[in-house]
Amino acid sequence: MVEKILHGNSKTPFMRFGDRVRIEMFDREGKSIFDAIDQQVVKYQPK
């Protein structure tokens, strides 16, 4: 959204299947607060 506001359109492509997202947060001492959340974008396969 920031790109759209600043430049009028998005320049960064959206996520695709196979992309990974990793989120981790550290405290002031450098220790992980909640460990890492690591997910891969996959196509939904209905059962």
Backbone as a chain_set.jsonl record, in Angstrom:
{"seq": "MVEKILHGNSKTPFMRFGDRVRIEMFDREGKSIFDAIDQQVVKYQPK", "coords": {"N": [[0.815, -1.181, 0.0], [2.003, 1.189, 0.682], [3.692, 1.69, -1.5], [1.787, 2.149, -3.495], [0.58, 4.497, -2.54], [2.794, 6.26, -2.532], [3.847, 6.089, -5.168], [1.785, 5.684, -6.937], [1.208, 3.2, -7.958], [1.648, -0.356, -7.375], [4.873, -1.738, -7.075], [6.286, -3.881, -6.161], [5.951, -7.342, -6.542], [3.115, -9.421, -5.629], [2.837, -12.031, -3.16], [3.706, -15.415, -4.085], [2.882, -18.877, -4.785], [4.886, -21.11, -2.963], [6.566, -19.19, -1.895], [8.099, -18.047, 1.148], [7.364, -16.986, 4.489], [8.749, -15.477, 7.243], [8.587, -14.617, 10.569], [9.884, -13.054, 13.339], [10.481, -11.922, 16.613], [12.523, -10.004, 18.744], [13.735, -9.44, 22.095], [15.217, -6.763, 24.093], [17.619, -7.854, 24.869], [18.215, -9.528, 22.842], [16.991, -11.977, 22.742], [14.634, -14.327, 21.529], [11.224, -13.52, 21.52], [8.757, -14.895, 21.046], [9.535, -17.119, 19.684], [10.042, -18.297, 16.314], [7.807, -17.669, 13.607], [7.184, -19.461, 10.864], [6.168, -19.803, 7.675], [4.927, -21.299, 4.654], [3.689, -20.338, 1.482], [1.081, -21.994, 0.073], [-0.951, -23.728, -2.341], [-4.415, -24.052, -1.862], [-5.854, -27.152, -1.202], [-8.734, -28.662, -1.57], [-10.474, -31.174, 0.291]], "CA": [[0.0, 0.0, 0.0], [2.888, 2.358, 0.712], [4.115, 1.953, -2.881], [0.648, 2.726, -4.218], [0.428, 5.869, -2.069], [3.938, 7.08, -2.931], [4.173, 6.035, -6.594], [0.589, 5.548, -7.756], [0.946, 1.784, -8.231], [2.53, -1.278, -6.665], [6.029, -2.181, -7.858], [6.694, -5.181, -5.632], [4.92, -8.344, -6.829], [2.466, -10.057, -4.497], [3.396, -13.349, -2.87], [3.347, -16.52, -4.982], [3.012, -20.201, -4.198], [6.28, -21.482, -2.739], [7.227, -18.148, -1.096], [8.1, -18.282, 2.593], [7.278, -15.822, 5.362], [9.299, -15.773, 8.575], [8.435, -13.49, 11.476], [10.468, -13.32, 14.653], [10.672, -10.677, 17.357], [13.522, -10.162, 19.793], [13.72, -8.443, 23.162], [16.401, -5.898, 24.114], [18.822, -8.677, 25.05], [18.413, -10.34, 21.638], [16.32, -13.269, 22.883], [13.367, -14.419, 20.809], [10.08, -13.353, 22.415], [7.756, -15.946, 20.845], [10.124, -18.044, 18.719], [9.799, -17.846, 14.945], [6.669, -18.162, 12.842], [7.74, -19.707, 9.53], [5.087, -20.381, 6.878], [5.094, -21.311, 3.207], [2.441, -20.105, 0.747], [0.729, -23.181, -0.717], [-2.282, -23.692, -2.957], [-5.423, -24.781, -1.091], [-6.298, -28.408, -1.807], [-9.928, -29.144, -0.866], [-10.494, -32.636, 0.501]], "C": [[0.865, 1.253, 0.0], [3.357, 2.708, -0.699], [2.997, 2.62, -3.675], [0.442, 4.195, -3.822], [1.554, 6.756, -2.614], [4.131, 7.185, -4.44], [2.964, 5.881, -7.51], [0.264, 4.121, -8.157], [1.95, 0.924, -7.462], [3.646, -1.732, -7.593], [6.495, -3.562, -7.425], [5.605, -6.203, -5.93], [4.359, -8.952, -5.549], [3.088, -11.426, -4.295], [2.871, -14.397, -3.84], [3.488, -17.841, -4.239], [4.496, -20.56, -4.111], [7.047, -20.436, -1.939], [7.117, -18.502, 0.379], [8.028, -16.957, 3.325], [7.805, -16.254, 6.729], [9.206, -14.503, 9.401], [9.031, -13.903, 12.817], [10.723, -11.978, 15.329], [11.601, -10.943, 18.534], [13.372, -9.078, 20.857], [15.027, -7.648, 23.141], [17.706, -6.679, 24.273], [19.092, -9.573, 23.845], [17.79, -11.722, 21.708], [14.975, -13.229, 22.168], [12.201, -14.368, 21.799], [9.089, -14.499, 22.28], [8.232, -17.022, 19.88], [9.773, -17.537, 17.324], [8.515, -18.455, 14.395], [7.17, -18.261, 11.411], [6.694, -20.451, 8.708], [5.441, -20.335, 5.396], [3.727, -21.125, 2.55], [2.2, -21.316, -0.146], [-0.687, -23.029, -1.272], [-3.223, -24.565, -2.122], [-5.857, -26.002, -1.869], [-7.518, -28.91, -1.039], [-9.918, -30.671, -0.777], [-11.742, -33.254, -0.073]], "O": [[0.506, 2.261, -0.608], [3.416, 3.883, -1.06], [3.244, 3.552, -4.44], [0.162, 5.036, -4.677], [1.305, 7.861, -3.096], [4.529, 8.235, -4.945], [3.103, 5.942, -8.732], [-0.834, 3.85, -8.644], [2.964, 1.417, -6.968], [3.404, -2.07, -8.752], [7.036, -4.323, -8.228], [4.441, -5.963, -5.606], [5.034, -8.995, -4.52], [3.793, -11.925, -5.173], [1.754, -14.294, -4.349], [4.134, -17.913, -3.193], [5.258, -20.345, -5.053], [8.083, -20.756, -1.355], [6.173, -19.166, 0.806], [8.55, -15.942, 2.863], [7.368, -17.256, 7.294], [9.683, -13.445, 8.991], [8.718, -14.966, 13.353], [11.135, -11.016, 14.681], [11.49, -11.957, 19.224], [12.946, -7.959, 20.573], [15.856, -7.849, 22.252], [18.769, -6.215, 23.861], [20.086, -10.3, 23.825], [18.029, -12.554, 20.834], [14.27, -12.22, 22.2], [12.195, -15.088, 22.797], [8.62, -15.026, 23.288], [7.419, -17.757, 19.318], [9.249, -16.431, 17.19], [8.183, -19.605, 14.682], [7.541, -17.252, 10.811], [6.369, -21.6, 9.009], [6.161, -19.445, 4.944], [2.731, -21.685, 3.006], [3.013, -21.627, -1.015], [-1.506, -22.288, -0.728], [-2.868, -25.677, -1.728], [-6.187, -25.912, -3.051], [-7.372, -29.515, 0.023], [-9.413, -31.357, -1.666], [-11.925, -34.469, 0.012]]}, "num_chains": 1, "name": "protein.A"}
